[in-house]
Amino acid sequence: MRSSDQPADEGVLPTPAEQKNYGITVIPLPNTIHNNMDDSANESQRKEIITYVLSFLKE
């Protein structure tokens, strides 16, 4: 999961080929900034994060 306000440093995220090869999905969080990806998230941001976490656990 990636915040909406901070680009990843070069080389941090897997390339599209690596994502395909290893079954990785990079999920952008359009409503969540980096500094709110913790206990300071508002209810909407928490829901956004939890929705993805639960979907990963069901896979």
MOPAC internal coordinates of N, CA, C and O (Angstrom, degrees):
PM7 1SCF
backbone

  N    0.0000 0     0.00 0     0.00 0    0    0    0
  C    1.4451 1     0.00 0     0.00 0    1    0    0
  C    1.5261 1   108.10 1     0.00 0    2    1    0
  O    1.2310 1   121.53 1   -43.32 1    3    2    1
  N    1.3171 1   114.68 1   136.68 1    3    2    1
  C    1.4649 1   121.63 1  -177.55 1    5    3    2
  C    1.5228 1   109.88 1  -121.90 1    6    5    3
  O    1.2310 1   121.06 1   -44.55 1    7    6    5
  N    1.3135 1   115.58 1   135.45 1    7    6    5
  C    1.4599 1   120.07 1   176.50 1    9    7    6
  C    1.5295 1   110.08 1   -67.43 1   10    9    7
  O    1.2310 1   121.44 1   -15.58 1   11   10    9
  N    1.3217 1   114.84 1   164.42 1   11   10    9
  C    1.4635 1   119.55 1  -177.60 1   13   11   10
  C    1.5233 1   113.51 1   -86.59 1   14   13   11
  O    1.2310 1   119.81 1   170.10 1   15   14   13
  N    1.3318 1   117.96 1    -9.90 1   15   14   13
  C    1.4619 1   119.15 1  -172.62 1   17   15   14
  C    1.5248 1   115.69 1  -114.09 1   18   17   15
  O    1.2310 1   119.31 1   170.97 1   19   18   17
  N    1.3041 1   118.91 1    -9.03 1   19   18   17
  C    1.4588 1   121.12 1  -175.80 1   21   19   18
  C    1.5234 1   110.51 1  -123.00 1   22   21   19
  O    1.2310 1   119.86 1   -65.68 1   23   22   21
  N    1.3224 1   117.88 1   114.32 1   23   22   21
  C    1.4674 1   118.43 1   175.03 1   25   23   22
  C    1.5250 1   109.69 1   -71.56 1   26   25   23
  O    1.2310 1   120.59 1   -31.97 1   27   26   25
  N    1.3033 1   116.48 1   148.03 1   27   26   25
  C    1.4662 1   120.83 1   177.70 1   29   27   26
  C    1.5206 1   109.40 1   -72.30 1   30   29   27
  O    1.2310 1   120.94 1   -34.32 1   31   30   29
  N    1.3186 1   115.80 1   145.68 1   31   30   29
  C    1.4605 1   119.91 1   173.56 1   33   31   30
  C    1.5205 1   108.74 1   -64.24 1   34   33   31
  O    1.2310 1   120.85 1   -28.15 1   35   34   33
  N    1.3144 1   115.99 1   151.85 1   35   34   33
  C    1.4598 1   121.06 1   179.89 1   37   35   34
  C    1.5288 1   110.34 1   -56.46 1   38   37   35
  O    1.2310 1   121.20 1   -47.16 1   39   38   37
  N    1.3212 1   115.32 1   132.84 1   39   38   37
  C    1.4559 1   121.63 1   177.61 1   41   39   38
  C    1.5159 1   115.25 1    86.62 1   42   41   39
  O    1.2310 1   120.06 1   174.34 1   43   42   41
  N    1.3335 1   117.48 1    -5.66 1   43   42   41
  C    1.4648 1   120.19 1  -179.20 1   45   43   42
  C    1.5245 1   111.05 1   -75.86 1   46   45   43
  O    1.2310 1   120.65 1   132.53 1   47   46   45
  N    1.3239 1   116.37 1   -47.47 1   47   46   45
  C    1.4615 1   119.91 1  -179.18 1   49   47   46
  C    1.5215 1   110.15 1   -84.73 1   50   49   47
  O    1.2310 1   120.57 1   -33.07 1   51   50   49
  N    1.3170 1   116.51 1   146.93 1   51   50   49
  C    1.4632 1   118.79 1   176.54 1   53   51   50
  C    1.5274 1   110.39 1   -67.15 1   54   53   51
  O    1.2310 1   121.08 1   -30.91 1   55   54   53
  N    1.3144 1   115.55 1   149.09 1   55   54   53
  C    1.4633 1   120.77 1   176.79 1   57   55   54
  C    1.5279 1   108.82 1   -67.64 1   58   57   55
  O    1.2310 1   119.82 1   -16.20 1   59   58   57
  N    1.3329 1   117.94 1   163.80 1   59   58   57
  C    1.4670 1   119.22 1   175.30 1   61   59   58
  C    1.5333 1   112.41 1   -54.69 1   62   61   59
  O    1.2310 1   119.91 1   141.25 1   63   62   61
  N    1.3304 1   117.78 1   -38.75 1   63   62   61
  C    1.4689 1   120.52 1   178.76 1   65   63   62
  C    1.5269 1   110.79 1   -65.36 1   66   65   63
  O    1.2310 1   120.14 1   138.30 1   67   66   65
  N    1.3293 1   117.34 1   -41.70 1   67   66   65
  C    1.4699 1   120.65 1   178.16 1   69   67   66
  C    1.5229 1   110.71 1   -66.27 1   70   69   67
  O    1.2310 1   120.61 1   140.51 1   71   70   69
  N    1.3252 1   116.45 1   -39.49 1   71   70   69
  C    1.4626 1   119.98 1   178.07 1   73   71   70
  C    1.5256 1   110.26 1   -59.25 1   74   73   71
  O    1.2310 1   120.86 1   134.26 1   75   74   73
  N    1.3155 1   115.95 1   -45.74 1   75   74   73
  C    1.4643 1   120.47 1   179.81 1   77   75   74
  C    1.5254 1   110.74 1   -65.63 1   78   77   75
  O    1.2310 1   120.46 1   133.69 1   79   78   77
  N    1.3139 1   116.73 1   -46.31 1   79   78   77
  C    1.4640 1   122.05 1  -177.26 1   81   79   78
  C    1.5297 1   112.31 1   -61.63 1   82   81   79
  O    1.2310 1   120.33 1   140.21 1   83   82   81
  N    1.3338 1   116.98 1   -39.79 1   83   82   81
  C    1.4608 1   121.13 1  -175.29 1   85   83   82
  C    1.5253 1   113.78 1  -102.97 1   86   85   83
  O    1.2310 1   120.10 1  -176.28 1   87   86   85
  N    1.3216 1   117.41 1     3.72 1   87   86   85
  C    1.4631 1   120.59 1   179.01 1   89   87   86
  C    1.5231 1   113.13 1    67.88 1   90   89   87
  O    1.2310 1   120.69 1  -141.33 1   91   90   89
  N    1.3196 1   116.28 1    38.67 1   91   90   89
  C    1.4629 1   122.01 1  -178.44 1   93   91   90
  C    1.5225 1   109.27 1   -97.98 1   94   93   91
  O    1.2310 1   120.82 1   -41.29 1   95   94   93
  N    1.3147 1   116.04 1   138.71 1   95   94   93
  C    1.4532 1   121.53 1   173.64 1   97   95   94
  C    1.5186 1   108.29 1  -122.86 1   98   97   95
  O    1.2310 1   120.22 1   -55.10 1   99   98   97
  N    1.3091 1   117.19 1   124.90 1   99   98   97
  C    1.4598 1   122.00 1   175.79 1  101   99   98
  C    1.5236 1   106.66 1   -93.15 1  102  101   99
  O    1.2310 1   120.80 1   -59.99 1  103  102  101
  N    1.3207 1   116.07 1   120.01 1  103  102  101
  C    1.4577 1   121.99 1  -175.65 1  105  103  102
  C    1.5262 1   109.67 1  -104.50 1  106  105  103
  O    1.2310 1   119.93 1   -65.43 1  107  106  105
  N    1.3375 1   117.74 1   114.57 1  107  106  105
  C    1.4682 1   118.99 1   174.54 1  109  107  106
  C    1.5335 1   109.68 1   -77.86 1  110  109  107
  O    1.2310 1   120.72 1   -39.23 1  111  110  109
  N    1.3044 1   116.22 1   140.77 1  111  110  109
  C    1.4649 1   121.69 1   177.22 1  113  111  110
  C    1.5307 1   107.87 1  -109.62 1  114  113  111
  O    1.2310 1   119.84 1   -88.88 1  115  114  113
  N    1.3252 1   117.91 1    91.12 1  115  114  113
  C    1.4664 1   120.66 1  -172.95 1  117  115  114
  C    1.5228 1   114.63 1   -64.52 1  118  117  115
  O    1.2310 1   119.85 1   158.86 1  119  118  117
  N    1.3262 1   117.89 1   -21.14 1  119  118  117
  C    1.4664 1   120.56 1  -177.26 1  121  119  118
  C    1.5215 1   113.43 1  -104.91 1  122  121  119
  O    1.2310 1   119.97 1  -174.03 1  123  122  121
  N    1.3299 1   117.67 1     5.97 1  123  122  121
  C    1.4596 1   120.23 1  -174.36 1  125  123  122
  C    1.5252 1   110.84 1  -127.74 1  126  125  123
  O    1.2310 1   121.24 1   -57.61 1  127  126  125
  N    1.3389 1   115.22 1   122.39 1  127  126  125
  C    1.4581 1   119.47 1   175.72 1  129  127  126
  C    1.5286 1   109.14 1   -88.63 1  130  129  127
  O    1.2310 1   121.15 1   -18.24 1  131  130  129
  N    1.3183 1   115.40 1   161.76 1  131  130  129
  C    1.4634 1   121.70 1  -174.78 1  133  131  130
  C    1.5311 1   112.62 1   -53.91 1  134  133  131
  O    1.2310 1   120.37 1   132.97 1  135  134  133
  N    1.3219 1   116.89 1   -47.03 1  135  134  133
  C    1.4639 1   120.07 1  -176.05 1  137  135  134
  C    1.5216 1   113.32 1   -70.01 1  138  137  135
  O    1.2310 1   119.76 1   172.24 1  139  138  137
  N    1.3217 1   118.06 1    -7.76 1  139  138  137
  C    1.4607 1   121.07 1   177.57 1  141  139  138
  C    1.5208 1   112.45 1  -105.87 1  142  141  139
  O    1.2310 1   120.10 1  -166.77 1  143  142  141
  N    1.3167 1   117.41 1    13.23 1  143  142  141
  C    1.4642 1   120.20 1   178.86 1  145  143  142
  C    1.5296 1   109.92 1   -89.90 1  146  145  143
  O    1.2310 1   121.29 1  -137.65 1  147  146  145
  N    1.3304 1   115.13 1    42.35 1  147  146  145
  C    1.4616 1   122.52 1   177.99 1  149  147  146
  C    1.5236 1   107.53 1  -150.72 1  150  149  147
  O    1.2310 1   120.08 1    26.78 1  151  150  149
  N    1.3164 1   117.46 1  -153.22 1  151  150  149
  C    1.4620 1   120.56 1  -177.94 1  153  151  150
  C    1.5248 1   114.10 1   -66.98 1  154  153  151
  O    1.2310 1   119.77 1   169.08 1  155  154  153
  N    1.3177 1   118.05 1   -10.92 1  155  154  153
  C    1.4607 1   119.99 1  -179.36 1  157  155  154
  C    1.5271 1   112.92 1   -86.32 1  158  157  155
  O    1.2310 1   119.76 1   179.69 1  159  158  157
  N    1.3153 1   118.06 1    -0.31 1  159  158  157
  C    1.4681 1   121.66 1   179.01 1  161  159  158
  C    1.5261 1   110.30 1   -63.82 1  162  161  159
  O    1.2310 1   121.27 1   -33.70 1  163  162  161
  N    1.3272 1   115.18 1   146.30 1  163  162  161
  C    1.4632 1   118.07 1   174.47 1  165  163  162
  C    1.5354 1   108.96 1   -82.73 1  166  165  163
  O    1.2310 1   120.45 1    -2.74 1  167  166  165
  N    1.3035 1   116.74 1   177.26 1  167  166  165
  C    1.4669 1   120.88 1  -175.22 1  169  167  166
  C    1.5261 1   112.31 1   -59.87 1  170  169  167
  O    1.2310 1   120.14 1   139.00 1  171  170  169
  N    1.3234 1   117.33 1   -41.00 1  171  170  169
  C    1.4639 1   121.33 1   179.40 1  173  171  170
  C    1.5269 1   111.34 1   -64.57 1  174  173  171
  O    1.2310 1   120.37 1   137.55 1  175  174  173
  N    1.3172 1   116.89 1   -42.45 1  175  174  173
  C    1.4630 1   121.18 1   179.28 1  177  175  174
  C    1.5281 1   110.96 1   -66.77 1  178  177  175
  O    1.2310 1   120.61 1   138.99 1  179  178  177
  N    1.3225 1   116.44 1   -41.01 1  179  178  177
  C    1.4740 1   119.90 1   177.33 1  181  179  178
  C    1.5241 1   110.32 1   -60.29 1  182  181  179
  O    1.2310 1   120.96 1   136.17 1  183  182  181
  N    1.3263 1   115.77 1   -43.83 1  183  182  181
  C    1.4622 1   120.03 1   180.00 1  185  183  182
  C    1.5271 1   110.46 1   -62.29 1  186  185  183
  O    1.2310 1   120.43 1   138.09 1  187  186  185
  N    1.3314 1   116.78 1   -41.91 1  187  186  185
  C    1.4606 1   121.25 1   179.51 1  189  187  186
  C    1.5342 1   110.25 1   -59.19 1  190  189  187
  O    1.2310 1   120.36 1   132.35 1  191  190  189
  N    1.3272 1   116.91 1   -47.65 1  191  190  189
  C    1.4668 1   121.54 1  -179.20 1  193  191  190
  C    1.5215 1   110.98 1   -67.26 1  194  193  191
  O    1.2310 1   120.18 1   132.04 1  195  194  193
  N    1.3204 1   117.27 1   -47.96 1  195  194  193
  C    1.4686 1   121.58 1  -176.98 1  197  195  194
  C    1.5195 1   111.34 1   -61.89 1  198  197  195
  O    1.2310 1   120.13 1   142.14 1  199  198  197
  N    1.3250 1   117.36 1   -37.86 1  199  198  197
  C    1.4660 1   120.70 1   178.82 1  201  199  198
  C    1.5212 1   110.99 1   -57.52 1  202  201  199
  O    1.2310 1   120.52 1   134.92 1  203  202  201
  N    1.3234 1   116.61 1   -45.08 1  203  202  201
  C    1.4702 1   119.82 1   179.15 1  205  203  202
  C    1.5206 1   111.76 1   -69.52 1  206  205  203
  O    1.2310 1   120.00 1   137.30 1  207  206  205
  N    1.3230 1   117.60 1   -42.70 1  207  206  205
  C    1.4717 1   119.99 1  -179.90 1  209  207  206
  C    1.5219 1   109.99 1   -59.74 1  210  209  207
  O    1.2310 1   119.92 1   134.12 1  211  210  209
  N    1.3144 1   117.76 1   -45.88 1  211  210  209
  C    1.4651 1   120.46 1   179.52 1  213  211  210
  C    1.5244 1   111.59 1   -63.93 1  214  213  211
  O    1.2310 1   119.96 1   142.46 1  215  214  213
  N    1.3293 1   117.69 1   -37.54 1  215  214  213
  C    1.4676 1   119.22 1   178.59 1  217  215  214
  C    1.5224 1   110.75 1   -66.33 1  218  217  215
  O    1.2310 1   119.84 1   144.39 1  219  218  217
  N    1.3366 1   117.92 1   -35.61 1  219  218  217
  C    1.4682 1   120.80 1   176.95 1  221  219  218
  C    1.5208 1   110.44 1   -65.28 1  222  221  219
  O    1.2310 1   120.26 1   138.81 1  223  222  221
  N    1.3185 1   117.10 1   -41.19 1  223  222  221
  C    1.4639 1   121.11 1  -178.18 1  225  223  222
  C    1.5252 1   112.08 1   -67.40 1  226  225  223
  O    1.2310 1   120.38 1   151.66 1  227  226  225
  N    1.3336 1   116.88 1   -28.34 1  227  226  225
  C    1.4624 1   120.68 1   179.54 1  229  227  226
  C    1.5182 1   112.54 1   -78.20 1  230  229  227
  O    1.2310 1   120.06 1   161.73 1  231  230  229
  N    1.3357 1   117.48 1   -18.27 1  231  230  229
  C    1.4743 1   120.98 1  -178.26 1  233  231  230
  C    1.5071 1   111.16 1   -72.42 1  234  233  231
  O    1.2310 1   120.10 1   180.00 1  235  234  233

